Amino acid sequence: MTGRDSQPAEKGPGPNCLKCAYFKVSWDPALPRSCAVFGIKCRDLPQAEIFRATGTRCPLFRLNEKLK
């Protein structure tokens, strides 16, 4: 078992991508949401894709300064 596998998965909703400094709108109608840090475009919010891929919440969420 690796260190990541031995840690319990976090429960509950992940961070709100809409409030993240790295959240971007993609103009691709099929993949309208994106994350600048992870370089992904997706139909759902990026945090859902990250959770599906890693089993953990997004570790790089940063509150957008404009929303404070």
N, C-alpha and C positions, 0 to 999 in steps of 0.2 A: 504494500500500500504506500502511496506517496503521501506527502504532507497535506496536499490539497484534498485527497480522498478521505483522510482521517478527520477533517474538519466537518462539523455539521453544516448542512445547507441552511442559509438564512431563510426565515419564513416571512410572509407578508409581502406587501407590494414593494417594488423597488423604487428608486428615486424617480421623480417626475421629470422626464426628458424635456418637457416643454419649458421647464424652468432652468435647464442646464445651459451653461455658456457654450458647450460644444454641439448643441442641437442645431441642425440646419434643415431648411426646407429644400428638398430636391425637386427640380422641375420635371422629373420623369414621372408621368402619371401612374405608372405601374409600381413605382417605388418612391413614394412622396416624402419619406422622412429619412434623415441621415445623421450620422455621428461623425464629426470631424476628427475625433481622436482615434476611433477604431476603423475609420474609413469604410463604413458600411452604409448601404442604402437599403431600406426595407419598407414593407407595407405597414407593419405594426410599429410601435415605438421601439427605438433601438435597445432600450433596457430589456425588453422582452426577448429580443434576439440574443443578447448577451447572456441572459439567464438560461435560455435554451441551449446555448453552446457550452457554457461553463458550469451551470448549476449554481452560480452565485450572483448576487446583485452587482450592478456596475460599480467597479472600484474607483472610477475616475470622475464621478459626478462633481461638478463645481457650479454653485449657484451663480446665475448670470448677474453681473453687477448692475445692469439696468433694471432688474426686478427688485432690488433691495429697498 
